[in-house]
Amino acid sequence: MSTRKHRPLLSLLLGSALSLIQPQLSMASAAPTEDPHAWLEEVLAPQALDWVRERNAKTQALLEQTPQYPRLRQDFLEILNARDRIPGVTRMGPYLYNLWQDEQHKRGLWRRTNLAEYRQPEPNWETVLDLDALGAAEQESWVFHGATCLAPEYRRCLLTLSRGGSDASVVREFDAQDKRFVAGGFELPEAKSEVQWLDADHLYVGSDFGPGSLTDSGYPRLIKRWRRGTPLSAAVTVFEGETRDVSVSVQVDRTPGHERILFSRALDFYNQASFLLQDSKLVKLDLPSDAQPHFWGPRLLVEPRSRWTVGGKSYAAGSLLVIDAAAFLKGDRQFLPLFTPSKTRALAGYTTTREHVLLNISEQVASRLEEWSFAEKEHQARPSHRRIEAPFPGTLSLASLHDPELPQDELANAYLLNYTDFLTPDTLFLAQAGSDAREALKSRQAQFEQDGMRAEQHFAKSRDGTRVPYFVIWPKGAKADGSNPTLLYGYGGFEVSMQPGYSGGRGRGWLGQGGVFVLANIRGGGEFGPGWHQAAVKANKQRSYDDFIAVAEDLIRRRITSPRHLGIMGGSNGGLLVGATVVQRPELFNAVVCQVPLLDMRRYHKLLAGASWMAEYGDPDQAAEWAFISKYSPYQNVKKGVQYPRVLFTTSTRDDRVHPGHARKMVARMSELGHEVLYYENIEGGHGGAADNEQRASLQALEYSYLWQQLGRQ
């Protein structure tokens, strides 16, 4: 099952199983001696961990004693462990696989069932691997980061296992039929690893092979072919990138009659060079570096991120194009546009079945579906196109069930469709391309009382006049009188869209208690395609913060809230967003939840995976680029004598993507300048901040207890 989307490198920021080698967890790059808090970059140093534990204890003592905390934690844990959650599945052959976590299985059961069983209210699941039992037996805090299984049998799998939730993972070969690890099978030590099956006895591997094998971003620079029964040191290099690249990768396509191997160099976060292996030679694809290719059987799909003029025609940034793959490789450049964006419509993603391309289109930040059919029909000269009737407005997500390696696949044109919005729990449908008919497979029960609540979309005017959309979700009985506790959430980076979605935790912990929730669609995101993102990168990154500030000011102008009752929240790049915003306009807010953030933008590119994001922020070692970065970098701009709200910073010791030193040093800096701050660092959890549902519930309860303490009507 595969869903193709824009921005393939997002996994490097948002959720990849790639990771950092262990030594870098305990030793950061040399920090400038003028930074008195540089020692906090030593993640596992005893002195630094003592500092963390001391601040954790203070924060927990303060927030766990609030009247809200016990109820919030209980509610969050109940929602996270609820049995009516829709099990997300991945198809492999006849099975649908799922990782399930609950109160008895904190790290989860990797389990499977078939479609007929999945249709049942209570499916019969077969456990393939018990992660808690494995961790207990091996005395490791294993977190499951996925499986890559060899088609079409899907018996031999490469399991990715992380200690404590960090990106850093080990890879071990597993027999899904015998349900055991393969004795003497393929195994990789903890590292950033890219692995693909070539055949039953060979892998393509990108990993830490020693000095010179990683990029400056800490990801694999080399791809090697590794034969079963030989040591990793004997693997043969077949592809390599440069040290300044972000990473290298490989895709193995086994579609019968269209077998291909594609190697790629990620030149930066948005540009790549792709090479097709033909007759033992690497042939570079003649595409713009910012265009994403996807081979689909006999065809090639291409997504250009900037305007592309080729073959006598010009295609807009954010388009989706298709061409016969063999013809393209022979020099043909006559593409058929499957999608062309407009000011209000952008391609949020797409998926393919055997005969169809299904488009997920964002229309004013709500989802629409369209379909192109390539089914061979008599007298049909070109593929047909139509709109698919689907729930609206809200967020739709697609996942194909087609397995291209099964020629007689009965699910060849089937796909899963999920719908949700702010006040509608998820419903998962089984749909068939070529038809509007669909079957409701699973629906989530309401997690909070939503009668009287409503969602609205408004627009704020940013500093440069740009109209910035945002959603307001009102609790029952709330009035525009300036007294509503209001939580404003944003991200604004890496072409990631903030879309309507249902959250039981937010419903019970915030909306159900009388809080207003606001979701901002600021520039830097992908809500309106590549242009919306590109308008707020590098020298123009300040536009993200201007947009966020404009939304805050508009909320106050409309008397939805007031500075006394307005709080902001964001994580990762969103942590940088709220950090920069509160430093620039502290008078607008009374609460800030800054999660797993980037904050020291002078050194971000030298910490863990930071170098991979220079296409977004710029290179602070270049004087011209530091000139604009320095104006918003929170760590360098926090000042003494300014009245800031009491900020809550949260991070994870095991976050080896965004270095915990960012949050640590910001807290130390603000404290020395006389500002009151709160800090909580989960020892496990990785970039997600928590490794299991109990940790997630505790962290969320701390955050919402803080928000009510700061923003309540008292």
Summary of the structure (lengths in Angstrom):
residues: 714
radius of gyration: 24.9
end to end distance: 51.0
largest distance: 77.0
contacts: 2507
relative contact order: 0.12
helix: 25%
strand: 32%
